[in-house]
Amino acid sequence: MSKKSTRQAYGEALVELGQMNKDVVVLDADLTKSTKTNLFQEKFPERHFNVGIAEADLIGTAAGLATCGKIAFASTFAMFAAGRGFEQIRNTVAYPKLNVKIAPTHAGISVGEDGGSHQSVEDIALMRAIPGMVVLSPADAVETKKMVFAAAEYNGPVYIRMGRLDVETIFDEATYDFQIGIANTVREGNDVTIAATGLMTAEALKAADILAQEGISVRVINVGTIKPLDGETILRAAKETKFIITAEEHSVIGGLGSAVSEFLSEVYPTKVKKLGIYDKFGQSGKANELLEKYELTAAKLVAMVKENM
């Protein structure tokens, strides 16, 4: 399979979007090459704004542009967007329901050598808690592009979580249909469900292949929209399979696993096991080695399925 980072796909999608819609503007906090907004900057310099290392200003300026009818995409690293910019996102974007798309890259531990200070494993939890905020997490480059276009069409605040690492392309651009609020069942199965998001969807598919050889049928759901959660698809999986495993490159506190557990506990109590970061910070290291260290792998998913059958 080909590989491309979701940040690269984001930059390319912005260029396509900018050609189609002159109201699209892009802002960055002095990380244009890293977030790949430099691709938009090169094509549309008059619609790209580098506010410098000032995340509060990044979000505030994006909000101001939104009040003038612009569709503003604001990018930096996830740690700085969700962390340093939280108050502005809450009070300046979400509270007045402005049409701003917070689109950070470098989320999760796969940031790699930048270390724990730059590896955001809490951002989904922070953004989920903000009233009215849509939270998206693409699995590959194809889904990233479709999310960017969907976010541009959606009127209101959106958070799109992207990564640095090149990841496998698992969807076909011609046939994959992304809609905000809809989870995609990418593999049917009757024994157990793995609900995954981000780069963990590829690991879930690998785990399903391994377990199929042992006669275990695994349903794989790609949860591209973490908020609003697709309760219908999750509920159907809970009723039709024995239990659910959630998989995410994020803390198990407040992320996808929490969202699924919160929903099912009220409508259809079900065993839910979570694979993610267990109350730890990241650390410096090569991305793939860190994913192994934190057990964000197909092998761990296989083990979890067998332990709970």
C-alpha positions, 0 to 999 in steps of 0.5 A: 500500500502507498503511504502518505501523512495526513498532514501532507494530504491536508496541505494538498486538500487546502490547495484544491479547496482554495481553487474552488472557493475564494472565501477559504483562508488559511492561518498558521503559527509559524509552522507552515512547512511542518503543517503543510499549509505552505502549499496553500501559501505558495498558491494563494499568498494573499489568503494565507496568514502567518501570525507567528508563535502566538496561538491565541492570536491564531485562533482570535484572528481566524474568528475575526475572519469568520465574522467577515464571511471567510472559511478559516482554517487555523493550523499549528501542532495539536499540542499548541492548538488544543493546549495554548489556544483552548480558551480562545477556541472555547470563548471566541470560536465555539461560544459564538458558533463561528465558522472556524476549522481548527486543523492541527497536525503532529497529534499523538505519540507518532510525532516522534523525536519531538518528545512528550512536550510536543506529543498531544494525547489529550486534545480529543478530550479537550475538544470533545468537552467544548459545546458544539465542537465537531471532532474529526480524526482521519485514518489516512490521506484519502479520508483527510482530504474528504474531511477537509472538504466536508469541514469547509461545507459545514457551518460551524466550528470543527477540529480536525486531528492530523499526524506527522507520520506517513500512514498506509492508504486504506481507502479508495478515493473514488469510492470512499464516502465520508460524512460528518457524524457517520462511522464507516464499517470497513470490515464485517464480522460477527464475533467482536468489534474493533472501533478505531480512529486515526492510524489505529484503523490500519492496525485494526484491519491487520488484526482482523486479518490475523484473527480471521486465520484463526476463525475469529470474525472481527468487525472493524469500524473506522470512527472518523467522527468522534463527535458527534458519535455515530451511535447507530453504528456503535449500537448495532455493533454492540448488539451483533458482536460479543464485545467492543475494543476501541483503538486510538493514538490518544489517552483512554481518558476522554477519547474515542474509548470514553465516547463509546463507553459513555454512549453504550452505558446509557443505551445498551451496557456492553463490555468495552475494552480500550487500547490507547495511552494509559495516563502517561505522557509520550517521550522522545523516540522514533515514531514506529518504536514509540507505537510499539512501546505503547502497544498501539499495534495489531499484535496488541489488538489480537491479544486483547481479542483473545483475552476477552473472547 
